[in-house]
């Protein structure tokens, strides 16, 4: 679930960027996290690389930590990205509330 939610959050973040952003004006980036906002202002590939690196680090921690700590990290990572994805759903989609409810159920059952 953490990786699925990371991919969803990243997808929604990139899809949610303005037309000006995609024409090369990277200063028009929209992102709530200051570190990933900075990466988006450099280039979409910088953002994607940063998210990939973060996902690999957290995946490694989840695999190497004792079970209870790994589960805690997994839940925190998944919920963080569920929150990130939900902000895009609620702000930019007509049926955002319904999509958010579905995402919450998917996350609950997946975890």
Residue frames as qw, qx, qy, qz and C-alpha x, y, z in Angstrom:
[[0.000, 0.882, 0.472, 0.000, 0.00, 0.00, 0.00],
 [0.291, -0.754, 0.069, 0.584, 2.73, 2.56, 0.70],
 [0.306, -0.169, 0.592, 0.726, 4.12, 2.21, -2.82],
 [0.147, 0.574, 0.729, 0.343, 0.67, 2.24, -4.46],
 [0.125, -0.907, -0.352, 0.194, -0.28, 5.39, -2.57],
 [0.352, -0.568, 0.275, 0.691, 3.06, 7.00, -3.37],
 [0.273, 0.132, 0.688, 0.659, 2.51, 6.36, -7.08],
 [0.023, 0.756, 0.634, 0.163, -1.05, 7.71, -6.88],
 [0.250, -0.853, -0.138, 0.437, 0.07, 10.83, -5.01],
 [0.344, -0.381, 0.446, 0.733, 2.90, 11.43, -7.49],
 [0.229, 0.383, 0.735, 0.511, 0.59, 10.88, -10.47],
 [0.056, -0.860, -0.507, 0.001, -2.01, 13.32, -9.13],
 [0.326, -0.733, 0.062, 0.595, 0.71, 15.86, -8.34],
 [0.299, -0.174, 0.568, 0.747, 2.09, 15.76, -11.86],
 [0.109, 0.540, 0.734, 0.398, -1.34, 15.72, -13.53],
 [0.172, -0.855, -0.444, 0.209, -2.41, 18.64, -11.34],
 [0.365, -0.385, 0.151, 0.834, 0.31, 20.95, -12.61],
 [0.361, 0.755, 0.177, -0.518, -0.83, 23.87, -14.75],
 [0.747, 0.612, 0.188, 0.180, -0.45, 24.24, -18.49],
 [0.114, 0.935, -0.306, 0.137, 2.20, 26.92, -17.87],
 [0.605, -0.549, 0.577, 0.018, 4.21, 24.42, -15.84],
 [0.819, 0.139, 0.531, 0.164, 4.18, 21.88, -18.65],
 [0.558, 0.805, 0.062, 0.191, 5.25, 24.49, -21.20],
 [0.690, 0.277, -0.271, 0.611, 8.48, 24.92, -19.25],
 [0.138, -0.664, 0.210, -0.704, 7.66, 27.58, -16.65],
 [0.636, -0.161, -0.722, 0.218, 8.60, 25.38, -13.70],
 [0.042, 0.111, -0.441, 0.889, 8.21, 28.29, -11.28],
 [0.581, -0.186, -0.145, -0.779, 4.45, 27.67, -11.58],
 [0.418, -0.017, -0.903, 0.097, 4.74, 24.39, -9.65],
 [0.624, -0.462, 0.034, -0.630, 1.97, 23.49, -7.22],
 [0.715, -0.048, -0.670, 0.195, 3.01, 21.32, -4.27],
 [0.546, -0.788, -0.075, -0.274, 2.43, 21.49, -0.53],
 [0.852, -0.380, 0.035, 0.358, 5.67, 19.82, 0.60],
 [0.008, 0.940, -0.222, -0.259, 8.50, 22.40, 0.52],
 [0.436, -0.423, 0.706, 0.365, 11.22, 19.92, -0.47],
 [0.493, 0.308, 0.762, 0.288, 9.24, 18.39, -3.31],
 [0.262, 0.921, 0.227, -0.177, 7.99, 21.83, -4.34],
 [0.149, -0.787, 0.448, 0.397, 11.62, 22.82, -4.81],
 [0.449, -0.106, 0.814, 0.352, 12.26, 19.69, -6.89],
 [0.445, 0.658, 0.605, 0.045, 9.21, 20.45, -9.04],
 [0.130, 0.946, -0.031, -0.296, 10.56, 23.95, -9.70],
 [0.282, -0.525, 0.672, 0.440, 13.74, 22.37, -11.10],
 [0.402, 0.221, -0.705, -0.541, 12.10, 19.81, -13.37],
 [0.862, -0.150, -0.018, -0.484, 9.42, 17.07, -13.23],
 [0.843, 0.184, -0.484, 0.143, 12.16, 14.44, -13.45],
 [0.155, 0.390, -0.605, 0.677, 13.86, 15.92, -10.38],
 [0.616, -0.250, 0.270, -0.697, 10.57, 15.54, -8.52],
 [0.940, 0.058, -0.227, -0.247, 10.11, 11.98, -9.77],
 [0.630, 0.335, -0.592, 0.375, 13.68, 11.08, -8.83],
 [0.128, -0.383, 0.542, -0.737, 13.24, 12.53, -5.36],
 [0.791, -0.152, 0.142, -0.576, 10.03, 10.59, -4.81],
 [0.895, 0.193, -0.401, -0.021, 11.67, 7.41, -6.10],
 [0.368, 0.390, -0.643, 0.548, 14.62, 7.88, -3.74],
 [0.411, -0.311, 0.440, -0.735, 12.28, 8.47, -0.80],
 [0.906, -0.018, -0.068, -0.417, 10.21, 5.40, -1.68],
 [0.774, 0.282, -0.535, 0.190, 13.36, 3.26, -1.91],
 [0.085, 0.391, -0.629, 0.667, 14.63, 4.49, 1.46],
 [0.614, -0.204, 0.342, -0.682, 11.30, 3.82, 3.17],
 [0.924, 0.118, -0.267, -0.246, 10.96, 0.44, 1.47],
 [0.568, 0.346, -0.644, 0.377, 14.41, -0.49, 2.70],
 [0.193, -0.332, 0.569, -0.727, 13.56, 0.62, 6.23],
 [0.809, -0.087, 0.084, -0.575, 10.33, -1.38, 6.14],
 [0.892, 0.203, -0.402, -0.039, 12.19, -4.50, 4.99],
 [0.512, 0.346, -0.606, 0.501, 15.04, -4.16, 7.49],
 [0.287, -0.417, 0.416, -0.755, 13.26, -3.04, 10.67],
 [0.100, 0.109, 0.939, -0.311, 11.66, -5.32, 13.25],
 [0.007, -0.464, -0.817, -0.342, 8.05, -6.14, 12.43],
 [0.134, -0.787, -0.519, 0.307, 6.33, -3.67, 14.77],
 [0.164, -0.629, 0.136, 0.748, 8.52, -0.75, 13.72],
 [0.139, 0.006, 0.721, 0.679, 8.22, -1.74, 10.06],
 [0.005, -0.626, -0.766, -0.149, 4.42, -1.76, 10.33],
 [0.153, -0.796, -0.278, 0.516, 4.47, 1.66, 12.01],
 [0.163, -0.431, 0.406, 0.789, 6.68, 3.11, 9.27],
 [0.108, 0.236, 0.825, 0.501, 4.53, 1.50, 6.58],
 [0.037, -0.752, -0.652, 0.085, 1.31, 2.92, 8.02],
 [0.163, -0.751, -0.058, 0.637, 2.82, 6.39, 8.46],
 [0.169, -0.253, 0.584, 0.753, 4.23, 6.43, 4.93],
 [0.061, 0.415, 0.833, 0.360, 0.95, 5.16, 3.44],
 [0.078, -0.803, -0.536, 0.246, -1.20, 7.64, 5.37],
 [0.193, -0.602, 0.142, 0.761, 1.09, 10.52, 4.42],
 [0.050, -0.084, 0.672, 0.734, 0.71, 9.77, 0.75],
 [0.007, -0.581, -0.807, -0.109, -2.99, 9.06, 1.15],
 [0.099, -0.782, -0.295, 0.540, -3.30, 12.57, 2.59],
 [0.133, -0.428, 0.410, 0.794, -1.28, 14.02, -0.29],
 [0.034, 0.208, 0.825, 0.525, -3.42, 12.24, -2.87],
 [0.049, -0.681, -0.717, 0.138, -6.62, 13.24, -1.09],
 [0.072, -0.650, -0.079, 0.752, -5.73, 16.95, -1.23],
 [0.023, 0.182, -0.615, -0.767, -5.54, 16.69, -5.03],
 [0.064, -0.385, -0.892, -0.228, -8.77, 14.71, -5.22],
 [0.093, -0.706, -0.585, 0.387, -10.72, 17.10, -3.01],
 [0.069, -0.647, 0.037, 0.759, -9.41, 20.27, -4.64],
 [0.095, 0.418, -0.550, -0.717, -9.39, 19.40, -8.33],
 [0.111, -0.117, -0.923, -0.349, -11.99, 16.74, -9.11],
 [0.480, -0.297, -0.234, -0.792, -15.75, 17.11, -9.38],
 [0.862, -0.356, -0.276, -0.233, -16.41, 13.92, -7.40],
 [0.293, 0.550, -0.623, 0.473, -13.41, 14.47, -5.16],
 [0.516, -0.390, 0.497, -0.578, -15.25, 13.67, -1.95],
 [0.959, 0.058, 0.082, -0.265, -16.46, 10.33, -3.27],
 [0.733, 0.485, -0.421, 0.225, -12.99, 9.55, -4.64],
 [0.039, -0.572, 0.607, -0.550, -11.52, 10.44, -1.24],
 [0.767, -0.242, 0.371, -0.465, -13.93, 8.08, 0.51],
 [0.957, 0.261, -0.112, -0.057, -13.02, 5.30, -1.91],
 [0.468, 0.592, -0.528, 0.390, -9.31, 5.97, -1.41],
 [0.362, -0.504, 0.557, -0.552, -9.79, 5.82, 2.36],
 [0.920, -0.055, 0.232, -0.310, -11.58, 2.46, 2.10],
 [0.832, 0.457, -0.290, 0.124, -8.94, 1.12, -0.29],
 [0.183, 0.619, -0.592, 0.482, -6.19, 2.17, 2.11],
 [0.602, -0.385, 0.477, -0.512, -7.95, 0.69, 5.14],
 [0.972, 0.089, 0.127, -0.175, -8.53, -2.66, 3.44],
 [0.706, 0.576, -0.349, 0.218, -5.08, -2.67, 1.87],
 [0.015, 0.610, -0.622, 0.490, -3.30, -2.06, 5.15]]
